Amino acid sequence: MKPKQILTTVLIIVAGIYLVMNTETDPNQVTITGEITNPKAELVTFSNQDTTYSTNANEDGTFAISFNLDSATYLNFGHGVETTAMYVHPGDEIKLSIDTEEFDETIEYKGSSSSSYLAKKYLLEEGNDFFGKVYYMSNGEAYKAILDNFKIEVINEFGDITDSTFINSEIASIDKDISYFIGRQEKLAEYSEDARTYMWETRNIARDFNFYAAIDSLNSIDFNNMAEQYAAAFQASLNNVTDAEFIVTAKERITKTTDSWLERKTAVDNMPKEGEPAIDFNYPDTDGNEFSLTSFKGNLVYVDVWATWCGPCKAEIPSLQKLEADYHGKDITFMSVSVDTDKEAWEKMVADKELGGVQLWADGWSKITKDYAIFGIPRFMLFDAEGNVVSTNAPRPSSDEIRELLEANL
């Protein structure tokens, strides 16, 4: 064989070895493919407290994502506003399918028996009303028997799972929950039977009054009437209680609840409407420099009110970062206002996640939450270049609608 032929042969062998070495699957790599029926948005996330892995679903709802794990871990699969728990091992190849119209009832996993178990466990928990009538009206022995039966049902779902770390973790979690439920139920023993009946009845009565929906759909007069009906229904049940001390406390709680909802309604009605001048606010950034909404007049301002302890807030971070990158150089300011009271936790997350835009610290539920009737987070708002309201409840970064809204106002 001629030297040139020998060299060619050696090069072919080396190239073949290189190809084989680089096509071997990383033992730590996790691959998840999925099919989402009735997708709610593009973004698909898999996250824990420290990290978020994300990808976009195709138009037909299919997606694929790969990432590395050093050890098995719990993850939350998120799409739209829904999330569900998974448990993933390094090297797992998982096929996921779900219909968002019945999120938890339809999710299926192939290649992850631990995740399948968690899905079944959730449905079992949902099917057991641990704070239902038996909680209020039964004795401790009967209540404990129900919880013990639930534990047996859940353990039976382990099936072919052999990961002892996962099994032990789940059993410990179940035992902790059972101890918590029993501890709470034991405290009811100090109340009379008629007081416990009141607690049970008013739990159901409260479900008939959806103040969250009514606060936007009803005018102030109708909302006030609804609050009066709520108080009257609670009072009617309270009339059957004989414990004088309990009656006083219950009446105070009824008044506190109705007053709180009426205050919320007033805040919502007084909030600036679309096209009206925004109510300004002023907060410091991580360097202590003060910025207000009017500091960025001349730009659209997309505001994210969030906190480091808020799971749904953190789930939006990858989408917000992508949105900011896509609109870089355009006349839009991305502003995040944290309601954390722990300043160090906020500063750490800003640094660790390399959060961009304007990062401000509101130190709790302060002026911005009062002026814009913010009772839950995340809340996104959009203001135009003149400082007027575009939307005080703007679409989330993970939604398809936000880009349409931004484009319409740039």
C-alpha positions in Angstrom: 0.0 0.0 0.0 1.4 3.4 -1.0 2.1 6.0 1.8 -0.7 8.2 0.4 -3.2 5.3 0.6 -2.1 4.5 4.1 -2.6 8.1 5.2 -6.0 8.2 3.6 -7.0 5.0 5.4 -5.8 6.3 8.7 -7.7 9.5 8.3 -10.9 7.6 7.5 -10.5 5.4 10.6 -9.8 8.5 12.8 -12.8 10.3 11.4 -15.0 7.2 12.0 -13.8 7.0 15.6 -14.5 10.7 16.1 -18.0 10.3 14.6 -18.8 7.4 16.9 -17.5 9.2 19.9 -19.6 12.3 19.2 -22.8 10.5 18.3 -22.9 8.7 21.6 -25.6 10.0 23.9 -24.4 11.9 26.9 -25.5 9.8 29.9 -26.7 12.9 31.7 -28.8 14.2 28.8 -32.6 14.3 29.2 -34.7 14.4 26.0 -38.4 15.2 26.2 -40.6 15.2 23.2 -44.2 16.2 23.4 -47.5 16.8 21.8 -49.9 19.4 23.1 -53.5 19.3 22.0 -55.2 22.8 22.1 -51.9 24.6 22.8 -52.4 27.9 24.8 -49.1 29.5 23.8 -45.7 28.7 22.2 -43.6 28.5 25.4 -43.0 25.1 27.1 -40.9 25.1 30.3 -39.4 22.5 32.6 -38.2 24.2 35.9 -37.2 23.8 39.5 -36.1 26.3 42.1 -32.8 26.9 40.4 -33.1 26.4 36.7 -35.6 26.7 33.9 -35.3 24.8 30.6 -37.6 26.2 27.9 -38.5 25.7 24.2 -41.2 26.7 21.9 -43.9 24.4 20.6 -44.6 24.2 16.9 -47.9 25.2 15.4 -49.2 21.7 15.7 -48.3 21.6 19.4 -45.3 19.3 19.1 -42.0 20.1 20.8 -38.6 18.7 21.6 -36.1 19.7 24.2 -32.8 18.3 25.6 -30.9 19.3 28.7 -28.4 17.8 31.1 -29.0 16.8 34.7 -26.4 15.7 37.2 -28.9 13.8 39.3 -32.6 13.0 39.4 -34.8 15.9 40.3 -38.4 17.2 40.5 -39.3 19.5 37.7 -42.5 21.4 36.9 -43.7 21.1 33.3 -45.4 24.4 32.4 -47.5 25.5 29.5 -49.8 28.6 29.5 -50.9 29.2 33.1 -50.9 25.5 34.0 -48.1 23.5 35.6 -47.7 19.9 36.8 -45.0 18.0 38.6 -42.5 15.6 37.0 -39.5 13.6 38.4 -36.7 13.2 35.9 -33.5 11.1 35.9 -30.4 11.8 33.9 -30.6 9.9 30.6 -34.4 9.8 30.5 -36.1 9.8 27.1 -39.6 10.9 27.8 -42.6 11.3 25.5 -45.3 13.6 26.9 -48.8 14.2 25.6 -51.5 16.4 27.0 -54.8 18.2 26.1 -54.9 21.6 27.8 -58.7 21.5 27.9 -58.3 18.9 30.7 -54.7 19.5 31.7 -54.2 17.2 34.7 -56.7 14.5 33.5 -55.1 13.9 30.2 -51.3 14.2 30.8 -49.4 11.0 29.9 -45.8 10.1 30.0 -43.9 7.4 28.3 -40.4 6.7 29.6 -41.0 8.3 33.1 -42.9 6.1 35.5 -42.1 8.5 38.3 -43.8 11.4 36.4 -46.8 9.1 35.7 -47.0 8.3 39.4 -47.0 12.1 40.2 -49.8 12.7 37.8 -51.9 9.9 39.3 -51.1 11.1 42.8 -52.4 14.6 41.9 -55.7 13.2 40.7 -56.1 11.1 43.9 -55.5 14.2 46.0 -58.0 16.2 43.9 -60.6 13.4 44.4 -60.3 13.5 48.2 -61.7 16.5 49.9 -59.5 16.5 53.0 -61.1 19.8 54.1 -64.6 18.7 53.4 -67.5 17.7 55.6 -65.5 14.8 57.2 -62.8 17.4 58.3 -65.3 19.5 60.1 -67.9 17.0 61.4 -66.1 13.7 62.0 -64.0 12.6 65.0 -60.2 12.3 64.8 -60.3 8.5 64.4 -62.6 8.6 61.3 -60.5 11.4 59.7 -57.3 9.6 60.2 -58.7 6.4 58.7 -59.6 8.4 55.5 -56.0 9.8 55.3 -54.5 6.3 55.9 -56.6 4.9 53.1 -55.4 7.7 50.8 -51.8 6.8 51.7 -52.4 3.2 50.7 -54.0 4.3 47.4 -51.0 6.4 46.6 -48.4 3.8 47.5 -50.2 1.3 45.3 -49.5 3.6 42.4 -45.7 3.2 42.7 -46.0 0.2 40.4 -42.6 -0.7 38.8 -40.7 2.3 40.2 -37.5 1.1 41.8 -35.8 4.4 42.7 -35.7 4.1 46.5 -34.7 7.8 46.8 -37.9 8.9 45.0 -40.1 6.4 46.9 -38.8 7.4 50.3 -39.1 11.1 49.4 -42.7 10.6 48.3 -43.6 8.5 51.4 -42.0 11.2 53.7 -44.0 13.9 51.8 -47.3 12.0 52.3 -46.6 11.4 56.0 -45.8 15.1 56.4 -49.1 16.1 54.7 -51.1 13.6 56.8 -49.5 14.9 60.0 -50.4 18.4 58.9 -54.0 17.5 58.1 -54.5 15.7 61.4 -52.9 18.5 63.4 -55.3 21.0 61.8 -58.3 18.8 62.4 -57.4 18.2 66.0 -57.7 22.0 66.6 -61.4 21.8 65.7 -62.1 19.7 68.8 -62.1 22.9 70.9 -65.2 24.1 69.0 -68.8 23.1 69.6 -70.6 21.0 67.1 -72.8 23.9 66.0 -69.7 26.1 65.5 -68.1 23.4 63.3 -71.4 23.1 61.4 -71.2 26.8 60.7 -67.6 26.4 59.5 -68.7 23.7 57.1 -71.8 25.5 55.8 -70.0 28.8 55.2 -67.2 27.0 53.4 -69.8 26.0 50.8 -71.6 29.3 50.9 -68.4 31.1 50.1 -68.1 29.1 46.9 -71.3 30.6 45.6 -69.9 34.1 45.7 -67.2 34.6 43.1 -65.9 38.0 44.1 -62.8 37.6 41.8 -65.0 37.6 38.7 -67.6 40.0 40.0 -65.0 42.7 40.8 -64.6 43.4 37.0 -68.1 42.3 35.8 -70.4 44.1 38.2 -70.9 47.8 38.8 -70.4 49.2 42.3 -74.0 49.0 43.3 -74.4 45.4 42.2 -71.1 44.5 43.8 -72.2 46.1 47.1 -75.5 44.1 46.9 -73.5 40.9 46.4 -71.4 41.7 49.5 -74.5 42.3 51.5 -76.0 39.0 50.4 -72.7 37.3 51.3 -72.8 38.7 54.8 -76.5 37.8 55.2 -75.9 34.2 54.2 -73.1 33.9 56.7 -75.2 35.5 59.4 -78.1 33.2 58.8 -75.8 30.2 59.4 -74.3 31.9 62.4 -77.7 32.3 64.0 -77.6 28.6 64.8 -74.4 28.9 66.9 -74.7 29.3 70.7 -71.0 29.9 71.6 -71.0 33.6 72.4 -67.2 34.0 72.0 -67.3 32.3 68.6 -70.1 34.5 67.4 -68.2 37.6 68.2 -65.1 36.4 66.3 -67.2 35.2 63.3 -69.0 38.5 63.0 -65.6 40.3 63.0 -64.4 38.0 60.3 -67.5 38.5 58.1 -67.1 42.3 58.4 -63.4 42.1 57.6 -64.0 40.0 54.5 -66.8 42.2 53.1 -64.9 45.4 53.9 -61.8 44.0 52.1 -63.7 43.2 49.0 -65.4 46.6 48.9 -62.0 48.2 49.3 -60.7 46.1 46.4 -63.7 47.1 44.3 -63.1 50.8 45.0 -59.5 50.4 44.0 -60.4 48.7 40.7 -63.0 51.4 39.9 -60.5 54.2 40.7 -57.7 52.6 38.7 -56.8 54.6 35.5 -58.5 53.3 32.4 -57.2 52.8 28.9 -56.1 56.1 27.4 -56.0 57.9 30.8 -52.8 59.2 32.4 -51.0 56.6 34.4 -50.4 57.0 38.1 -46.7 57.5 38.6 -44.5 55.5 41.0 -40.9 55.8 42.1 -38.6 53.0 43.2 -34.8 52.2 43.5 -32.8 49.9 41.3 -30.0 47.5 42.5 -27.6 50.5 42.7 -30.0 52.6 44.7 -30.8 54.9 41.8 -34.4 56.1 41.8 -36.6 55.6 38.7 -40.2 56.4 38.0 -42.6 55.6 35.2 -42.2 59.1 33.9 -38.4 58.6 33.7 -39.0 56.7 30.5 -41.5 59.0 28.8 -41.0 58.7 25.0 -40.9 54.9 25.2 -43.5 52.3 25.6 -43.1 50.8 29.1 -44.0 47.2 29.7 -44.1 46.6 33.5 -43.8 43.3 35.2 -44.9 43.3 38.9 -43.4 40.1 40.4 -41.5 38.5 43.4 -38.7 35.9 43.8 -41.1 33.7 45.8 -43.7 33.6 43.1 -43.6 30.5 41.0 -45.7 31.8 38.1 -43.6 35.0 38.0 -40.4 33.0 37.7 -41.9 30.8 35.0 -42.4 34.0 32.8 -38.7 35.0 33.1 -37.4 33.1 30.0 -40.3 34.5 27.9 -39.7 38.0 29.2 -36.0 37.8 28.4 -36.7 36.6 24.9 -39.3 39.3 24.4 -36.7 41.9 25.6 -34.1 40.5 23.2 -36.4 40.5 20.2 -37.4 44.2 20.8 -33.9 45.4 21.6 -33.2 48.7 20.0 -36.8 49.7 19.7 -38.6 52.4 21.7 -39.8 50.1 24.5 -38.6 49.9 28.1 -39.0 46.6 30.0 -39.4 47.4 33.7 -39.7 44.8 36.5 -41.0 45.9 39.9 -40.4 43.4 42.7 -42.7 43.3 45.7 -40.2 41.3 47.7 -39.5 42.4 51.2 -36.3 40.5 51.2 -34.0 42.8 49.3 -31.0 40.4 49.3 -33.1 37.6 47.8 -34.3 40.0 45.0 -30.7 41.3 44.3 -29.4 37.7 44.2 -32.0 36.6 41.7 -31.4 39.7 39.5 -27.7 38.8 39.4 -28.1 35.0 39.1 -30.7 35.1 36.4 -29.0 38.0 34.7 -32.3 39.9 34.5 -32.3 42.7 32.0 -34.4 45.8 31.6 -35.0 48.1 34.5 -35.1 46.2 37.8 -36.8 48.1 40.7 -37.6 47.1 44.3 -41.0 48.1 45.8 -40.3 46.6 49.2 -43.6 44.8 49.6 -47.2 45.7 48.6 -46.7 49.4 48.3 -48.0 52.3 46.1 -48.0 50.5 42.8 -50.1 47.6 44.1 -52.6 50.0 45.7 -52.9 52.4 42.8 -53.3 49.6 40.2 -55.4 47.3 42.4 -52.8 44.5 42.3 -53.9 41.6 44.6 -52.0 38.8 42.9 -48.9 38.5 40.8 -47.5 38.4 38.2 -49.3 41.4 36.8 -48.2 42.9 33.5 -49.0 46.5 32.4 -48.3 48.5 29.3 -48.0 52.3 29.1 -47.6 54.4 26.0 -44.9 56.9 25.1 -47.0 59.7 26.5 -47.4 58.1 29.9 -51.0 57.0 29.3 -52.5 53.6 30.1 -52.6 51.0 27.3 -53.5 48.1 29.6 -53.3 47.6 33.3 -53.7 43.9 32.7 -51.5 43.2 29.7 -50.8 39.8 28.2 -48.0 37.8 29.7 -44.7 37.5 27.9 -45.4 33.8 27.2 -48.6 34.6 25.4 -49.0 35.2 21.6 -51.1 38.3 22.2 -48.3 40.4 23.8 -46.4 40.9 20.6 -49.5 42.1 18.7 -50.2 44.6 21.5 -46.6 45.9 21.4 -46.6 46.2 17.6 -49.9 48.1 17.7 -48.5 50.7 20.0 -44.9 51.2 18.8 
